[in-house]
Amino acid sequence: MPGGLTLNHFLVLSLIVFAMGLFCVMSRRNAIGILMGVELILNSANINYLAFAFYGGGRYDGQIFTIFVIMLAAAEAVVGLAIVLAIYQDLRTIDVDATETLSG
C-alpha cells in the first residue's frame, strides 16, 4: 500500500467512525440524526470489510460484503425516512421521545 498504510491504520479509522456513529445514535433526539449515526456505523463496518479483504490476500469477499452493506444502508435510509415522514405528518415533530404517543 502506498504511503506506508497498514491494517492498523484502517482499524483505527474504522474505530473512530464507529465511535462517532455510536455517539450520534446515543446523543441525538431527532430521528434523522439517529439515522445518520446508523449510517456511520455501517460505513465503519465497510472500512473493516475492505481492509481485511485487501490485507487478507486480496480476495473479493470483502468487496461483496461491502456492496451488500451499501444496498442494506440504502434500503434502511428509504424505510427510515418513510417512517420519519409518517411520524411527522401525525405529530408535526421528528423527536423520537414523541413517538411513545403512537400507541394511544
Secondary structure, DSSP 8 states (H G I E B T S, - for coil): -GGG--HHHHHHHHHHHHHHHHHHHHH--BHHHHHHHHHHHHHHHHHHHHHHHHHTTS-SHHHHHHHHHHHHHHHHHHHHHHHHHHHHHHHS--BGGGGGGGG-
